[in-house]
Amino acid sequence: MSECCRRLGDPGRAREHLQPARAELGALGDDEYGQLVRGGLERLAGQLGETA
């Protein structure tokens, strides 16, 4: 959802969706899928000017 908001030009709304997504990263396993999701969220955070 966050990426969609960013693409639509609403970075504030994108940040609102990014925070809860990042808060739940611990639920993911340390496998390829978890790494893919973590990497995507971190890239998105960087695009939004967020830090870890």
C-alpha positions in Angstrom: 0.0 0.0 0.0 2.8 2.3 0.9 4.5 2.0 -2.5 1.2 2.7 -4.3 0.7 5.9 -2.3 4.3 6.9 -3.1 3.7 6.3 -6.8 0.5 8.4 -6.7 2.5 11.3 -5.2 1.4 11.1 -1.6 4.5 10.6 0.4 2.8 11.4 3.7 0.3 8.6 3.3 3.1 6.3 2.1 4.9 6.9 5.4 1.7 6.2 7.3 1.6 2.7 5.7 5.3 2.1 5.9 5.6 2.4 9.7 3.2 -0.5 10.6 4.7 -2.7 7.8 8.2 -2.2 9.2 6.9 -2.9 12.8 5.8 -6.4 11.7 9.0 -7.4 9.9 10.0 -9.7 12.8 7.1 -12.0 11.8 8.9 -12.9 8.6 11.4 -15.7 8.4 15.0 -15.3 7.5 14.4 -16.8 4.1 14.4 -15.5 0.5 10.9 -14.1 0.8 11.6 -12.4 4.1 14.8 -10.8 2.7 12.8 -9.7 -0.4 10.2 -8.0 1.7 12.7 -6.4 4.1 14.8 -5.1 1.1 11.7 -3.7 -0.6 10.6 -1.9 2.6 14.1 -0.5 3.2 14.4 0.8 -0.4 11.0 2.4 -0.1 12.0 4.0 3.2 15.1 5.4 1.5 12.9 6.8 -1.3 10.7 8.5 1.3 13.7 9.9 3.2 13.1 7.6 6.2 15.9 6.0 8.3 16.0 2.7 10.0 
